[in-house]
Amino acid sequence: MALWSINDWEYLQRETVTDPKGRRWWVAVMDVLGQRGDPDRPDALVEMQYSQGRYFTLIYSESGAVQRERGYQSLPEAKKAYDGLLEAVFKGNLDPSQPVFREDLED
């Protein structure tokens, strides 16, 4: 069985950005409703939707490691954050190699 990949998600927008140090990152915004998700954890998406919002922005590396994620209640709010993340990574104002994790997750 093939392993699940972050590239299997369905994104509203996703763009590859090269930071000033030449590293490639994917910046994306997604709607968690209607996602197939990780086949090993199909209900985790519904849990995320209720706890953080329906829309998520992500930054992830070529290996698929999520470096940053945040949930939003509305699409305009998520799109504004997405545009800001693209610009910040491109200009070097945000270093995705320093991950930021949500603090509300349980072990």
MMTF fields as JSON, N, C-alpha, C and O atoms, coordinates in Angstrom:
{
  "mmtfVersion": "1.0.0",
  "mmtfProducer": "UNKNOWN",
  "numBonds": 427,
  "numAtoms": 428,
  "numGroups": 107,
  "numChains": 1,
  "numModels": 1,
  "chainsPerModel": [1],
  "groupsPerChain": [107],
  "chainIdList": ["A"],
  "bondAtomList": [4, 2, 8, 6, 12, 10, 16, 14, 20, 18, 24, 22, 28, 26, 32, 30, 36, 34, 40, 38, 44, 42, 48, 46, 52, 50, 56, 54, 60, 58, 64, 62, 68, 66, 72, 70, 76, 74, 80, 78, 84, 82, 88, 86, 92, 90, 96, 94, 100, 98, 104, 102, 108, 106, 112, 110, 116, 114, 120, 118, 124, 122, 128, 126, 132, 130, 136, 134, 140, 138, 144, 142, 148, 146, 152, 150, 156, 154, 160, 158, 164, 162, 168, 166, 172, 170, 176, 174, 180, 178, 184, 182, 188, 186, 192, 190, 196, 194, 200, 198, 204, 202, 208, 206, 212, 210, 216, 214, 220, 218, 224, 222, 228, 226, 232, 230, 236, 234, 240, 238, 244, 242, 248, 246, 252, 250, 256, 254, 260, 258, 264, 262, 268, 266, 272, 270, 276, 274, 280, 278, 284, 282, 288, 286, 292, 290, 296, 294, 300, 298, 304, 302, 308, 306, 312, 310, 316, 314, 320, 318, 324, 322, 328, 326, 332, 330, 336, 334, 340, 338, 344, 342, 348, 346, 352, 350, 356, 354, 360, 358, 364, 362, 368, 366, 372, 370, 376, 374, 380, 378, 384, 382, 388, 386, 392, 390, 396, 394, 400, 398, 404, 402, 408, 406, 412, 410, 416, 414, 420, 418, 424, 422],
  "bondOrderList": [1, 1, 1, 1, 1, 1, 1, 1, 1, 1, 1, 1, 1, 1, 1, 1, 1, 1, 1, 1, 1, 1, 1, 1, 1, 1, 1, 1, 1, 1, 1, 1, 1, 1, 1, 1, 1, 1, 1, 1, 1, 1, 1, 1, 1, 1, 1, 1, 1, 1, 1, 1, 1, 1, 1, 1, 1, 1, 1, 1, 1, 1, 1, 1, 1, 1, 1, 1, 1, 1, 1, 1, 1, 1, 1, 1, 1, 1, 1, 1, 1, 1, 1, 1, 1, 1, 1, 1, 1, 1, 1, 1, 1, 1, 1, 1, 1, 1, 1, 1, 1, 1, 1, 1, 1, 1],
  "groupList": [{"groupName": "MET", "atomNameList": ["N", "CA", "C", "O"], "elementList": ["N", "C", "C", "O"], "formalChargeList": [0, 0, 0, 0], "bondAtomList": [1, 0, 2, 1, 3, 2], "bondOrderList": [1, 1, 2], "singleLetterCode": "M", "chemCompType": "L-PEPTIDE LINKING"}, {"groupName": "ALA", "atomNameList": ["N", "CA", "C", "O"], "elementList": ["N", "C", "C", "O"], "formalChargeList": [0, 0, 0, 0], "bondAtomList": [1, 0, 2, 1, 3, 2], "bondOrderList": [1, 1, 2], "singleLetterCode": "A", "chemCompType": "L-PEPTIDE LINKING"}, {"groupName": "LEU", "atomNameList": ["N", "CA", "C", "O"], "elementList": ["N", "C", "C", "O"], "formalChargeList": [0, 0, 0, 0], "bondAtomList": [1, 0, 2, 1, 3, 2], "bondOrderList": [1, 1, 2], "singleLetterCode": "L", "chemCompType": "L-PEPTIDE LINKING"}, {"groupName": "TRP", "atomNameList": ["N", "CA", "C", "O"], "elementList": ["N", "C", "C", "O"], "formalChargeList": [0, 0, 0, 0], "bondAtomList": [1, 0, 2, 1, 3, 2], "bondOrderList": [1, 1, 2], "singleLetterCode": "W", "chemCompType": "L-PEPTIDE LINKING"}, {"groupName": "SER", "atomNameList": ["N", "CA", "C", "O"], "elementList": ["N", "C", "C", "O"], "formalChargeList": [0, 0, 0, 0], "bondAtomList": [1, 0, 2, 1, 3, 2], "bondOrderList": [1, 1, 2], "singleLetterCode": "S", "chemCompType": "L-PEPTIDE LINKING"}, {"groupName": "ILE", "atomNameList": ["N", "CA", "C", "O"], "elementList": ["N", "C", "C", "O"], "formalChargeList": [0, 0, 0, 0], "bondAtomList": [1, 0, 2, 1, 3, 2], "bondOrderList": [1, 1, 2], "singleLetterCode": "I", "chemCompType": "L-PEPTIDE LINKING"}, {"groupName": "ASN", "atomNameList": ["N", "CA", "C", "O"], "elementList": ["N", "C", "C", "O"], "formalChargeList": [0, 0, 0, 0], "bondAtomList": [1, 0, 2, 1, 3, 2], "bondOrderList": [1, 1, 2], "singleLetterCode": "N", "chemCompType": "L-PEPTIDE LINKING"}, {"groupName": "ASP", "atomNameList": ["N", "CA", "C", "O"], "elementList": ["N", "C", "C", "O"], "formalChargeList": [0, 0, 0, 0], "bondAtomList": [1, 0, 2, 1, 3, 2], "bondOrderList": [1, 1, 2], "singleLetterCode": "D", "chemCompType": "L-PEPTIDE LINKING"}, {"groupName": "GLU", "atomNameList": ["N", "CA", "C", "O"], "elementList": ["N", "C", "C", "O"], "formalChargeList": [0, 0, 0, 0], "bondAtomList": [1, 0, 2, 1, 3, 2], "bondOrderList": [1, 1, 2], "singleLetterCode": "E", "chemCompType": "L-PEPTIDE LINKING"}, {"groupName": "TYR", "atomNameList": ["N", "CA", "C", "O"], "elementList": ["N", "C", "C", "O"], "formalChargeList": [0, 0, 0, 0], "bondAtomList": [1, 0, 2, 1, 3, 2], "bondOrderList": [1, 1, 2], "singleLetterCode": "Y", "chemCompType": "L-PEPTIDE LINKING"}, {"groupName": "GLN", "atomNameList": ["N", "CA", "C", "O"], "elementList": ["N", "C", "C", "O"], "formalChargeList": [0, 0, 0, 0], "bondAtomList": [1, 0, 2, 1, 3, 2], "bondOrderList": [1, 1, 2], "singleLetterCode": "Q", "chemCompType": "L-PEPTIDE LINKING"}, {"groupName": "ARG", "atomNameList": ["N", "CA", "C", "O"], "elementList": ["N", "C", "C", "O"], "formalChargeList": [0, 0, 0, 0], "bondAtomList": [1, 0, 2, 1, 3, 2], "bondOrderList": [1, 1, 2], "singleLetterCode": "R", "chemCompType": "L-PEPTIDE LINKING"}, {"groupName": "THR", "atomNameList": ["N", "CA", "C", "O"], "elementList": ["N", "C", "C", "O"], "formalChargeList": [0, 0, 0, 0], "bondAtomList": [1, 0, 2, 1, 3, 2], "bondOrderList": [1, 1, 2], "singleLetterCode": "T", "chemCompType": "L-PEPTIDE LINKING"}, {"groupName": "VAL", "atomNameList": ["N", "CA", "C", "O"], "elementList": ["N", "C", "C", "O"], "formalChargeList": [0, 0, 0, 0], "bondAtomList": [1, 0, 2, 1, 3, 2], "bondOrderList": [1, 1, 2], "singleLetterCode": "V", "chemCompType": "L-PEPTIDE LINKING"}, {"groupName": "PRO", "atomNameList": ["N", "CA", "C", "O"], "elementList": ["N", "C", "C", "O"], "formalChargeList": [0, 0, 0, 0], "bondAtomList": [1, 0, 2, 1, 3, 2], "bondOrderList": [1, 1, 2], "singleLetterCode": "P", "chemCompType": "L-PEPTIDE LINKING"}, {"groupName": "LYS", "atomNameList": ["N", "CA", "C", "O"], "elementList": ["N", "C", "C", "O"], "formalChargeList": [0, 0, 0, 0], "bondAtomList": [1, 0, 2, 1, 3, 2], "bondOrderList": [1, 1, 2], "singleLetterCode": "K", "chemCompType": "L-PEPTIDE LINKING"}, {"groupName": "GLY", "atomNameList": ["N", "CA", "C", "O"], "elementList": ["N", "C", "C", "O"], "formalChargeList": [0, 0, 0, 0], "bondAtomList": [1, 0, 2, 1, 3, 2], "bondOrderList": [1, 1, 2], "singleLetterCode": "G", "chemCompType": "PEPTIDE LINKING"}, {"groupName": "PHE", "atomNameList": ["N", "CA", "C", "O"], "elementList": ["N", "C", "C", "O"], "formalChargeList": [0, 0, 0, 0], "bondAtomList": [1, 0, 2, 1, 3, 2], "bondOrderList": [1, 1, 2], "singleLetterCode": "F", "chemCompType": "L-PEPTIDE LINKING"}],
  "groupTypeList": [0, 1, 2, 3, 4, 5, 6, 7, 3, 8, 9, 2, 10, 11, 8, 12, 13, 12, 7, 14, 15, 16, 11, 11, 3, 3, 13, 1, 13, 0, 7, 13, 2, 16, 10, 11, 16, 7, 14, 7, 11, 14, 7, 1, 2, 13, 8, 0, 10, 9, 4, 10, 16, 11, 9, 17, 12, 2, 5, 9, 4, 8, 4, 16, 1, 13, 10, 11, 8, 11, 16, 9, 10, 4, 2, 14, 8, 1, 15, 15, 1, 9, 7, 16, 2, 2, 8, 1, 13, 17, 15, 16, 6, 2, 7, 14, 4, 10, 14, 13, 17, 11, 8, 7, 2, 8, 7],
  "groupIdList": [1, 2, 3, 4, 5, 6, 7, 8, 9, 10, 11, 12, 13, 14, 15, 16, 17, 18, 19, 20, 21, 22, 23, 24, 25, 26, 27, 28, 29, 30, 31, 32, 33, 34, 35, 36, 37, 38, 39, 40, 41, 42, 43, 44, 45, 46, 47, 48, 49, 50, 51, 52, 53, 54, 55, 56, 57, 58, 59, 60, 61, 62, 63, 64, 65, 66, 67, 68, 69, 70, 71, 72, 73, 74, 75, 76, 77, 78, 79, 80, 81, 82, 83, 84, 85, 86, 87, 88, 89, 90, 91, 92, 93, 94, 95, 96, 97, 98, 99, 100, 101, 102, 103, 104, 105, 106, 107],
  "secStructList": [7, 7, 7, 7, 7, 4, 4, 4, 1, 7, 7, 1, 3, 3, 3, 3, 3, 3, 7, 6, 6, 1, 7, 3, 3, 3, 3, 3, 3, 3, 3, 7, 6, 6, 7, 7, 7, 7, 6, 6, 7, 6, 6, 2, 2, 2, 2, 2, 2, 2, 2, 2, 7, 1, 3, 3, 3, 3, 3, 3, 3, 6, 6, 7, 7, 3, 3, 3, 3, 3, 3, 3, 1, 1, 2, 2, 2, 2, 2, 2, 2, 2, 2, 2, 2, 2, 2, 2, 2, 2, 2, 6, 1, 1, 7, 6, 6, 1, 7, 5, 7, 7, 1, 1, 7, 7, 7],
  "xCoordList": [0.837, 0.0, 0.891, 1.853, 0.552, 1.327, 1.107, 0.008, 2.16, 2.053, 1.3, 1.363, 0.592, -0.13, 0.872, 1.884, 0.595, 1.471, 0.688, -0.499, 1.339, 0.693, 0.276, -0.631, 0.927, 0.556, -0.753, -1.271, -1.292, -2.577, -3.762, -4.896, -3.521, -4.601, -5.119, -4.424, -6.33, -6.893, -6.815, -7.416, -6.071, -5.828, -6.655, -6.919, -7.062, -7.71, -6.659, -6.904, -5.495, -4.345, -3.101, -3.055, -2.094, -0.8, 0.267, 0.107, 1.344, 2.419, 3.762, 3.927, 4.715, 6.085, 6.807, 6.744, 7.497, 8.233, 9.675, 9.935, 10.593, 12.009, 12.404, 12.247, 12.918, 13.306, 14.658, 15.305, 15.096, 16.373, 17.591, 18.629, 17.47, 18.582, 18.53, 19.355, 17.564, 17.463, 16.689, 16.67, 16.054, 15.273, 13.856, 13.282, 13.297, 11.933, 10.946, 11.19, 9.82, 8.744, 7.425, 7.293, 6.461, 5.112, 4.259, 4.242, 3.558, 2.634, 1.255, 1.047, 0.312, -0.998, -2.116, -1.907, -3.31, -4.526, -5.507, -5.631, -6.209, -7.121, -8.407, -8.464, -9.432, -10.729, -10.807, -10.766, -10.918, -10.896, -12.164, -12.144, -13.263, -14.477, -14.331, -13.874, -14.704, -14.628, -13.282, -13.11, -12.317, -11.006, -11.069, -11.762, -10.339, -10.201, -9.231, -9.458, -8.141, -7.204, -6.371, -6.289, -5.763, -4.915, -5.804, -6.628, -5.663, -6.546, -6.436, -7.345, -5.332, -5.181, -5.895, -6.1, -6.282, -6.932, -8.034, -7.963, -9.031, -10.026, -10.857, -11.309, -11.079, -11.909, -11.137, -11.743, -9.829, -9.029, -9.35, -9.222, -9.764, -10.085, -11.298, -11.314, -12.298, -13.496, -13.144, -13.636, -12.294, -11.855, -11.139, -11.375, -10.26, -9.543, -10.514, -10.364, -11.498, -12.44, -13.136, -13.278, -13.567, -14.287, -13.375, -13.813, -12.132, -11.255, -10.557, -10.302, -10.241, -9.436, -10.105, -9.671, -11.125, -11.737, -11.786, -11.216, -12.463, -12.665, -11.495, -11.213, -10.81, -9.749, -8.399, -8.266, -7.395, -6.058, -5.024, -5.113, -4.027, -2.836, -1.731, -1.646, -0.888, 0.216, 1.478, 1.426, 2.601, 3.897, 4.539, 4.612, 5.006, 5.679, 6.879, 6.974, 7.786, 9.041, 8.901, 7.857, 9.971, 9.977, 9.749, 9.181, 10.183, 9.996, 8.553, 8.175, 7.746, 6.362, 6.173, 5.061, 7.253, 7.15, 6.455, 6.899, 5.363, 4.638, 5.439, 5.765, 5.746, 6.53, 5.657, 6.047, 4.471, 3.603, 2.183, 1.968, 1.218, -0.191, -1.031, -0.69, -2.138, -3.052, -4.441, -4.608, -5.435, -6.821, -7.509, -7.166, -8.496, -9.269, -10.737, -11.083, -11.588, -13.032, -13.591, -14.595, -12.959, -13.5, -12.446, -11.244, -12.932, -12.026, -11.298, -10.096, -11.959, -11.209, -10.051, -8.974, -10.283, -9.239, -8.077, -6.913, -8.392, -7.364, -6.592, -5.372, -7.289, -6.622, -5.68, -4.592, -6.086, -5.233, -3.958, -2.856, -4.122, -2.967, -2.062, -0.838, -2.656, -1.909, -1.054, 0.137, -1.664, -0.918, 0.227, 1.32, -0.022, 1.025, 2.163, 3.329, 1.827, 2.862, 3.725, 4.949, 3.096, 3.86, 4.885, 6.06, 4.433, 5.305, 6.41, 7.569, 6.051, 7.024, 8.122, 9.288, 7.778, 8.787, 9.672, 10.896, 9.051, 9.8, 10.8, 11.939, 10.377, 11.245, 12.238, 13.17, 12.046, 12.943, 12.538, 13.302, 11.343, 10.854, 10.365, 10.202, 10.133, 9.681, 10.557, 10.703, 11.137, 12.012, 11.266, 11.171, 10.735, 9.981, 10.824, 10.273, 12.148, 12.975, 12.867, 13.305, 12.283, 12.01, 10.521, 9.726, 10.127, 8.698, 7.948, 8.506, 6.681, 5.764, 4.621, 3.909, 4.454, 3.429, 2.28, 2.457, 1.115, -0.065, 0.14, 0.698, -0.306, -0.135, -1.37, -1.359, -2.454, -3.707, -3.902, -4.968, -2.869, -3.005, -2.702, -1.798, -3.463, -3.206, -2.293, -2.322, -1.478, -0.587, -1.356, -0.768],
  "yCoordList": [-1.173, 0.0, 1.249, 1.343, 2.195, 3.431, 4.29, 4.342, 4.953, 5.846, 7.11, 7.556, 7.673, 8.918, 10.057, 10.06, 11.01, 12.156, 13.452, 13.512, 14.471, 15.768, 16.337, 17.167, 15.901, 16.354, 15.734, 16.12, 14.776, 14.167, 15.023, 14.746, 16.044, 16.927, 17.717, 17.886, 18.189, 19.075, 20.496, 20.804, 21.348, 22.713, 23.712, 23.509, 24.79, 25.888, 26.651, 27.056, 26.839, 27.429, 26.833, 26.555, 26.641, 26.149, 26.652, 26.606, 27.129, 27.658, 27.276, 27.232, 27.001, 26.749, 28.085, 28.898, 28.304, 29.543, 29.179, 28.279, 29.881, 29.724, 30.898, 32.059, 30.577, 31.639, 32.221, 31.684, 33.303, 33.936, 33.014, 33.275, 31.942, 30.996, 29.884, 28.97, 29.952, 28.971, 27.709, 26.76, 27.679, 26.504, 26.623, 27.712, 25.493, 25.479, 25.073, 24.148, 25.795, 25.541, 25.569, 26.258, 24.829, 24.899, 25.646, 25.318, 26.647, 27.425, 27.134, 27.209, 26.8, 26.364, 26.847, 27.148, 26.91, 27.154, 26.075, 25.763, 25.504, 24.401, 24.525, 25.196, 23.869, 23.753, 22.319, 21.386, 22.117, 20.758, 19.97, 18.741, 20.642, 19.91, 19.256, 19.896, 18.026, 17.313, 16.705, 16.114, 16.83, 16.226, 14.732, 14.267, 13.996, 12.556, 12.318, 11.451, 13.093, 13.025, 11.768, 11.016, 11.551, 10.408, 9.192, 9.194, 8.153, 6.997, 6.298, 5.57, 6.515, 5.912, 6.703, 6.189, 7.96, 8.803, 9.636, 10.864, 9.027, 9.808, 10.768, 11.783, 10.501, 11.375, 12.542, 13.438, 12.547, 13.623, 14.969, 16.006, 14.965, 16.228, 16.894, 18.113, 16.124, 16.689, 17.273, 18.34, 16.579, 17.09, 18.425, 19.352, 18.536, 19.785, 20.9, 22.039, 20.57, 21.583, 22.247, 23.469, 21.449, 22.022, 22.739, 23.687, 22.321, 22.936, 24.196, 25.102, 24.28, 25.395, 26.225, 27.346, 25.714, 26.426, 25.538, 24.448, 26.008, 25.225, 25.335, 24.385, 26.471, 26.739, 26.746, 27.247, 26.179, 26.094, 26.611, 26.375, 27.327, 27.659, 26.735, 26.401, 26.328, 25.421, 25.899, 26.5, 25.626, 25.7, 24.35, 23.874, 23.731, 22.447, 22.343, 23.042, 21.449, 21.286, 20.253, 19.617, 20.096, 19.101, 17.695, 16.853, 17.433, 16.106, 15.871, 14.744, 16.944, 16.835, 17.185, 17.103, 17.578, 17.94, 19.294, 20.29, 19.321, 20.567, 21.419, 20.98, 22.623, 23.537, 24.544, 25.074, 24.809, 25.824, 25.539, 25.222, 25.649, 25.518, 26.376, 26.601, 26.844, 27.641, 27.565, 27.588, 27.473, 27.389, 28.739, 29.604, 28.909, 30.153, 29.812, 28.771, 30.684, 30.468, 30.836, 30.265, 31.782, 32.242, 32.146, 32.211, 31.99, 31.921, 33.243, 33.21, 34.413, 35.657, 35.828, 36.303, 35.442, 35.524, 34.584, 34.963, 33.364, 32.382, 32.825, 32.668, 33.378, 33.826, 34.997, 35.077, 35.898, 37.02, 36.497, 36.964, 35.528, 34.93, 34.206, 34.31, 33.477, 32.762, 33.736, 33.5, 34.836, 35.84, 36.417, 36.645, 36.652, 37.162, 36.171, 36.562, 34.883, 33.859, 33.769, 33.679, 33.793, 33.755, 34.885, 34.661, 36.075, 37.239, 37.157, 37.459, 36.753, 36.693, 35.667, 35.932, 34.502, 33.495, 33.979, 33.867, 34.518, 34.997, 36.088, 36.077, 37.023, 38.136, 37.765, 38.522, 36.601, 36.199, 36.721, 36.609, 37.293, 37.782, 36.663, 36.86, 35.496, 34.327, 33.161, 32.884, 32.48, 31.336, 30.043, 29.653, 29.372, 28.138, 27.003, 26.024, 27.122, 26.06, 26.062, 25.12, 27.124, 27.2, 26.94, 27.879, 25.68, 25.348, 25.993, 26.244, 26.25, 26.757, 25.758, 25.539, 25.162, 24.142, 24.658, 25.52, 24.132, 24.482, 23.971, 22.894, 24.733, 24.363, 23.736, 23.346, 23.624, 23.103, 21.609, 21.064, 20.942, 19.532, 18.674, 18.972, 17.614, 16.662, 15.564, 15.237, 14.989, 13.888, 12.63, 11.602],
  "zCoordList": [0.0, 0.0, 0.0, 0.763, -0.864, -0.958, 0.286, 0.838, 0.708, 1.855, 1.457, 0.311, 2.417, 2.206, 2.115, 2.818, 1.262, 1.069, 1.251, 0.932, 1.755, 1.913, 0.558, 0.486, -0.5, -1.838, -2.319, -3.367, -1.562, -1.898, -1.461, -1.851, -0.668, -0.25, -1.444, -2.446, -1.319, -2.324, -1.763, -0.734, -2.452, -1.984, -2.778, -3.963, -2.121, -2.824, -3.628, -4.764, -3.029, -3.693, -3.072, -1.874, -3.908, -3.424, -4.375, -5.594, -3.805, -4.633, -4.03, -2.811, -4.907, -4.481, -4.397, -5.32, -3.276, -3.057, -2.726, -1.928, -3.342, -3.004, -2.122, -2.499, -0.947, -0.016, -0.428, -1.327, 0.21, -0.166, -0.036, -0.643, 0.751, 0.897, -0.149, -0.12, -1.076, -2.152, -1.794, -2.577, -0.632, -0.22, -0.769, -0.799, -1.204, -1.732, -0.642, 0.132, -0.604, 0.341, -0.408, -1.42, 0.082, -0.46, 0.549, 1.735, 0.064, 0.875, 0.302, -0.909, 1.185, 0.698, 1.61, 2.785, 1.029, 1.793, 1.365, 0.18, 2.353, 2.061, 2.849, 3.879, 2.348, 3.01, 3.521, 2.719, 4.83, 5.363, 5.068, 5.126, 4.754, 4.428, 3.053, 2.106, 2.947, 1.685, 1.375, 0.309, 2.276, 2.056, 2.31, 3.214, 1.501, 1.758, 2.9, 3.744, 2.929, 4.043, 4.096, 3.125, 5.223, 5.49, 5.699, 6.613, 4.881, 5.027, 6.378, 6.776, 7.082, 8.397, 9.486, 10.585, 9.194, 10.193, 9.544, 9.59, 8.952, 8.196, 9.036, 8.506, 10.309, 11.125, 11.732, 12.318, 11.605, 12.181, 11.548, 12.201, 10.286, 9.62, 10.237, 10.409, 10.567, 11.184, 12.545, 12.911, 13.294, 14.586, 14.42, 15.195, 13.411, 13.172, 12.79, 13.231, 11.979, 11.523, 12.695, 12.73, 13.648, 14.774, 15.756, 16.408, 15.881, 16.874, 16.377, 17.171, 15.092, 14.589, 13.497, 13.232, 12.874, 11.756, 10.547, 10.529, 9.553, 8.34, 7.371, 6.64, 7.351, 6.381, 7.082, 8.199, 6.408, 6.98, 6.008, 4.803, 6.545, 5.776, 6.252, 7.434, 5.317, 5.615, 4.922, 3.849, 5.544, 4.876, 5.115, 6.247, 4.028, 4.194, 3.256, 2.247, 3.625, 2.903, 1.794, 1.647, 1.016, -0.058, 0.477, -0.219, 1.7, 2.283, 2.737, 3.055, 2.764, 3.211, 4.67, 5.19, 5.341, 6.753, 6.892, 6.321, 7.654, 7.882, 8.859, 9.962, 8.446, 9.263, 9.992, 11.033, 9.443, 10.019, 9.551, 8.381, 10.451, 10.079, 11.009, 12.171, 10.459, 11.266, 10.667, 9.447, 11.536, 11.099, 11.141, 11.947, 10.25, 10.141, 9.971, 9.412, 10.452, 10.361, 8.994, 8.567, 8.3, 7.017, 5.921, 6.179, 4.688, 3.546, 3.306, 3.045, 3.378, 3.183, 4.181, 3.818, 5.416, 6.438, 6.092, 6.219, 5.657, 5.298, 4.057, 3.999, 3.066, 1.835, 2.134, 1.562, 3.018, 3.395, 4.072, 3.783, 4.969, 5.646, 4.648, 4.732, 3.708, 2.666, 1.861, 1.658, 1.402, 0.634, 1.461, 0.941, 2.744, 3.624, 3.817, 3.869, 3.924, 4.075, 2.82, 2.915, 1.645, 0.394, 0.345, 0.056, 0.626, 0.572, 1.629, 1.343, 2.837, 3.928, 3.662, 3.954, 3.114, 2.803, 1.662, 1.729, 0.613, -0.548, -0.169, -0.635, 0.669, 1.073, 2.17, 2.443, 2.804, 3.881, 5.242, 6.2, 5.343, 6.632, 7.537, 8.741, 6.966, 7.718, 7.305, 6.115, 8.271, 7.996, 8.311, 9.475, 7.283, 7.534, 8.119, 8.622, 8.059, 8.648, 10.169, 10.829, 10.721, 12.156, 12.337, 12.302, 12.531, 12.559, 13.716, 14.785, 13.473, 14.489, 14.563, 13.583, 15.722, 15.888, 16.72, 17.581, 16.459, 17.261, 18.674, 18.881, 19.624, 21.031, 21.62, 22.787, 20.842, 21.376, 21.122, 21.409, 20.58, 20.272, 21.486, 22.266, 21.632, 22.717, 22.204, 21.018, 23.087, 22.701, 22.458, 22.125]
}
